[in-house]
Amino acid sequence: MELLILVVLVIALALFFDFTNGFHDTANAMATPIATGAIKPKTAVALAAVLNLIGAFLSTEVAKTISGGLINEGDGGVHITPQLILAGLIGAIVWNMITWIYGLPSSSSHALFGGLIGAAVVGAGLHAVNFSVVLSKVIIPAIAAPLIAGTSAYVCTRLAYRITRRYANANRRGAFKYGQIFSSSLVALAHGTNDAQKTMGVITLLLISAQMQEPGTGPHFWVIATCAFAIAFGTYLGGWRIIDTLGTKLTEVRPAQGLSAETSTAAAILASSHLGFALSTTQVASGSVLGSGLGRKGADVKWSTAGKIASGWLLTLPAAGAVGALAAIVANLGFWGAMADVIVATIVVLWIYLHSRKTAHLVQLSKLDTVGDAVGIRGRRAKRKAKKQAKQMKGGNR
């Protein structure tokens, strides 16, 4: 009976994580079309929710990487228990909330991996984790995918401006907005093929560890369906508030840049999903936005902001692992230890949420907000304003 209660509780936590993933990562797909005016915030979020739902049904390769590759299988199942999976999820959720309240750019995916690895190492030992899979399907894609997407976005943006340079004065590049509707939709679809898979993999890993499913098998249809609806519901219910902030604050993204960034992001995510690479869609989208900004003349990279983004990426995996490890120490005490973990995590999450309500006017809670700020673009209007200010200063000094 205790095992059944624990399994139900872990599934509920996993779906809550999936919901928050959709809540946060809508911006990955819809930030640039909102910024350029290609699509309205609420329409964009509704479209992203539907496409996240569809994308979740298209592939299960990433789910299999987590359920049958990340944690080693042994006699009678895998080298991890439902209690440890619970601890890993708590590590991911708590770290997600901490970074959310402080506006630190982070990856929900890496928070999940870090939490699971930390809990597995503390609860079952180093042999429980397949570090070759962690390296080949988590670490290397985390480094390579943003660089590839950023380079692709840079080249595409340069080409777009070169091809349409004769229309610069006529302001006819606005036609790229229509292409953005398609490209941003493709990113939303790709997001569903990768991010929703991670929760499917966790639930499948849970069922295998509880001996309710055969080792080496993929997720059941009911797991796929519930995870798909959870991430889509999170996208629709919470995403428009974050994305509305992005639409007014993201640094002057033009339609040609947006189209290039979105196309590069979608291509990188879809290729990774096909290969079973469990990457961070936030990192890929960030790399694309930075690359597209640099591809346009007049870009000014704020390396301090770029450094903040990079620090968030580097910190997430070990920090979530540390939280997961602490939770695993308590969870190893047995059923009531796991219940104590849940109670403490609930109190922490509620405190962070209530604190965020008090400081909502001080903190912008979006992971891609700082990405747009990392690349400042000087458009014609900004240049004219700068020249005018320079003349006024020069006249005042006479």
Phi, psi and omega in degrees: 000318179297322179297317180297317178299319181295318179297315179298320181295317180294320178298318179297318178295319179297319179290327175295319176299318179298320178298314180293330177298314177295323179299317183281314197269006174304325182300330180302324182270323194247004183298309186289320177294331174292316183297326182268354180083015181290332183207148182280151186306307184293323176295317180299317182291321177298317178296317180297322181296315180296316183287328172299319180297313180294316182300328181296338181268354189275337184207151175231014183297318180294321178300320180292328177299320183281316185282333185234011183225317185294317179254127183294142175270148179220195179295127177080014177135225183243163182278050178201149182250164176304325178298320181288325176295320174302315180297320178297318177295321178297319176302317180292315183293314181296316179295322176302317182290322179297313180292329179295314184290328181265001178066026180277124178299127183209172181246122176297324181296312181291331174297320179294314180297316180298315179300315180294316181295315179300316180293320182293318181295315180290318186276329186234347180105167182299329182294346182286338184256133176271092187290338176293323176289319177302317181292311188282329186244000176234302186292307181298314176299328180296328179274314188285318187299312178297323179294317179294315180296319180295317178296317178298316180296322178299310181296316181297320180294317178300317180294317181299317181287328178290317181295324185255019185297331180288346179263005186301316182286334182276355178057043182262007178285353178299343178297339177297339179302321181293324176293330180296328179299318178290313185293321179291326176295323178294323177295318179298319177296316180296323179301319178295327181287344183247304188288320179295334181295330186293320177290323175302317180296322180294315180295320177297317177300320178299312182296324178291317181294331178271006180060036175256000179207148182289137175300145178087356180266158181273180182293143175289162182298322182294330176291315178301314184294314183294321178293322179297315181290326180295314182289325178292320179295319177297320178299313184286319188284319187248345190289329188292332179292316179293317185289332176294322175298316179299321182297335181255346187244340182298138190291102168028063177275124179269159183305319180297320177296314182300315180298317181295316182295315183293318180297317179295318179299312182298317181298317181294317182291316181296319178296319180294320179297321179296325182271355180082019178279123181268080184264176177265116179293332177296316179296319180295314179297322178296315178300321180292318180297316179296316180297318180292326177294318179291335180286347178259136182299142179095009180289142179228105184279124175268095188295335178294319177290318177299323177295324177296319178298313181297321180295323176296321178295314185289327187281331190299311184300308179290326182292314177296325177297321179294318178296317178297322179294317178298317178295326181292325179301318179287318182297330180292350177287348179120196185303314183287335172294318177296321178295323178296321176302314182296317181297313180297316180298320179297317179297317180297314181296316179296319179297316180296318180296313180295322178295324180293329178294326180285330184249019184299330181281350182257334188239132173268116189262067178220133184288329182268355177305312183288338178294316178297324180289341182289335179240105178270130181247128178266104177275181182299317181297318179295321180294317180298320180296320180295319178296319180298317179295322179296318179296318180297320178293321180294319179294325181287337181277347182287000000 
